[in-house]
Amino acid sequence: MSKQRLLTPYTKNINLNNRVVMAPMTRSRADNKHLAPTDELHGLYYEQRASAGLIITEGAQVSTKASGYIHTPGIYSNEQIEGWKKVTQRVHDKGGKIFIQLWHVGRMSHPDFHNGELPLSASAINPNSKSYTPEGFKETVTPKEMTIEEIKETVKDFQNAAINAVQAGFDGVEIHSSNGYLFHQFFNGTSNKRTDNYGGSIENKTRFFFEVLDAIKEVIAQEKIGARFNPSLDGLFGMTMDKNTIPTFEYIIKKLNDYNLAYVHLSEPFTDVSELSFAVPKIAKHFRPLYNGTLMINTAFDQEKGNKIIEEGHADLVAYGKPYISNPDLVERFKNNLDLAEWDDDTFYTTGAKGYIDYPIASKEII
Ligand SMILES: Cc1cc2nc3c(=O)[nH]c(=O)nc-3n(C[C@H](O)[C@H](O)[C@H](O)COP(=O)(O)O)c2cc1C
């Protein structure tokens, strides 16, 4: 059993007890006026999952302008820092490691979150999607194209969020440059029609992300920074792939070799991309040879597939999303080859304890 590659320690740049990572997942439990994590809910939820080699928190907005979903916690105020301190303490007390995911949703938002002002994006193009507002789901609107000043302010917001993350006791930060949110809106040709230094060429479309990365590395060691990308996202969150999509991510991943990051975190496709007019490669397999650092892979992995992808050398770490919602003791279940509990998607984004901190620990009963 100890032959499982998932259960072996990982020590490059970051010391992890095993290679099982809890993927970032929005759970919408910060239903308080400060949008702060609470000890009773968030503290317990993350502590229950502390045997993961690494926990990556739910996306935490870096400013009020960055938000687009109800009840998501932020990392821009003192109340939020104090709330996160309790979370990191509880995870550390159990011997775990925890990064916070730094998030700006860009156009995946609604004026209801911004006192009637438009959400920001690379260009004024409506994702034609839905935003989960305090009054329920609403159609997204055409966002405001960010000015250079707004880009600079946002770089600062991310830098401040990283400073706050250190203060809150996190082991590191993950930049959420994935899943159709702000940075992805700059990377993608369908959402970025800018004609300035932030649009057009691949170098220009990725400039903002690298400015943010450079700003964060001024305040936190590079070895404590991760970045997440979803290179084959199509048909979700307003994103459409085209033939420039994979080359854009190839450029980003290769350029990240100039840094010494904690990891690069990639997702395999969320949807079926086999019918597109151009070939979409297997993500881990395609990007592994391009990147010298730690590669984390995610999406639809189970115990067997997770062990296999590490064994084959296509990834170093595997991030599990939904399995971690319903299996707080995922590592122990893998260790003992126990069955996994099913998750209840009705309680993914509801408030309160139900479906959040009440999933049982099988290993306690069985071992
Ligand atoms: C309830 C839920 C919330 C999520 N929230 C986030 C998030 O805040 N940030 C993020 O990068 N991905 C988010 N994701 C995507 C997951 O991190 C992961 O990529 C996805 O669930 C696929 O992995 P899985 O097949 O192991 O579940 C979320 C997924 C779910 C199910």
The ligand as an SDF file (V2000), in Angstrom:
LIG
                    3D

 31 33  0  0  0  0  0  0  0  0999 V2000
  -18.2200   23.5190   -5.5040 C   0  0  0  0  0  0  0  0  0  0  0  0
  -17.0350   23.8650   -6.3660 C   0  0  0  0  0  0  0  0  0  0  0  0
  -16.4230   25.0930   -6.2090 C   0  0  0  0  0  0  0  0  0  0  0  0
  -15.2860   25.4110   -6.9470 C   0  0  0  0  0  0  0  0  0  0  0  0
  -14.6380   26.6030   -6.7250 N   0  0  0  0  0  0  0  0  0  0  0  0
  -13.4460   26.8460   -7.3100 C   0  0  0  0  0  0  0  0  0  0  0  0
  -12.6540   27.9580   -6.9140 C   0  0  0  0  0  0  0  0  0  0  0  0
  -13.0060   28.7610   -6.0290 O   0  0  0  0  0  0  0  0  0  0  0  0
  -11.4750   28.1340   -7.5470 N   0  0  0  0  0  0  0  0  0  0  0  0
  -11.0410   27.2880   -8.5320 C   0  0  0  0  0  0  0  0  0  0  0  0
   -9.9480   27.5010   -9.0850 O   0  0  0  0  0  0  0  0  0  0  0  0
  -11.7480   26.2090   -8.8940 N   0  0  0  0  0  0  0  0  0  0  0  0
  -12.9230   25.9530   -8.2920 C   0  0  0  0  0  0  0  0  0  0  0  0
  -13.6130   24.8040   -8.5970 N   0  0  0  0  0  0  0  0  0  0  0  0
  -13.0210   23.8260   -9.5150 C   0  0  0  0  0  0  0  0  0  0  0  0
  -12.2750   22.7310   -8.7190 C   0  0  0  0  0  0  0  0  0  0  0  0
  -11.1160   23.2590   -8.1140 O   0  0  0  0  0  0  0  0  0  0  0  0
  -11.8460   21.5940   -9.6550 C   0  0  0  0  0  0  0  0  0  0  0  0
  -11.0710   22.1360  -10.6940 O   0  0  0  0  0  0  0  0  0  0  0  0
  -13.0300   20.8410  -10.2440 C   0  0  0  0  0  0  0  0  0  0  0  0
  -13.9550   20.4750   -9.2320 O   0  0  0  0  0  0  0  0  0  0  0  0
  -12.5680   19.5710  -10.9830 C   0  0  0  0  0  0  0  0  0  0  0  0
  -11.8770   18.7140  -10.0900 O   0  0  0  0  0  0  0  0  0  0  0  0
  -12.6090   17.3780   -9.5060 P   0  0  0  0  0  0  0  0  0  0  0  0
  -13.0020   16.5750  -10.7330 O   0  0  0  0  0  0  0  0  0  0  0  0
  -11.5760   16.6980   -8.6830 O   0  0  0  0  0  0  0  0  0  0  0  0
  -13.8110   17.8390   -8.7530 O   0  0  0  0  0  0  0  0  0  0  0  0
  -14.7770   24.4800   -7.8990 C   0  0  0  0  0  0  0  0  0  0  0  0
  -15.4350   23.2610   -8.0800 C   0  0  0  0  0  0  0  0  0  0  0  0
  -16.5360   22.9370   -7.3110 C   0  0  0  0  0  0  0  0  0  0  0  0
  -17.1860   21.5950   -7.4830 C   0  0  0  0  0  0  0  0  0  0  0  0
  1  2  1  0
  2  3  1  0
  2 30  2  0
  3  4  2  0
  4  5  1  0
  4 28  1  0
  5  6  2  0
  6  7  1  0
  6 13  1  0
  7  8  2  0
  7  9  1  0
  9 10  1  0
 10 11  2  0
 10 12  1  0
 12 13  2  0
 13 14  1  0
 14 15  1  0
 14 28  1  0
 15 16  1  0
 16 17  1  0
 16 18  1  0
 18 19  1  0
 18 20  1  0
 20 21  1  0
 20 22  1  0
 22 23  1  0
 23 24  1  0
 24 25  2  0
 24 26  1  0
 24 27  1  0
 28 29  2  0
 29 30  1  0
 30 31  1  0
M  END
$$$$
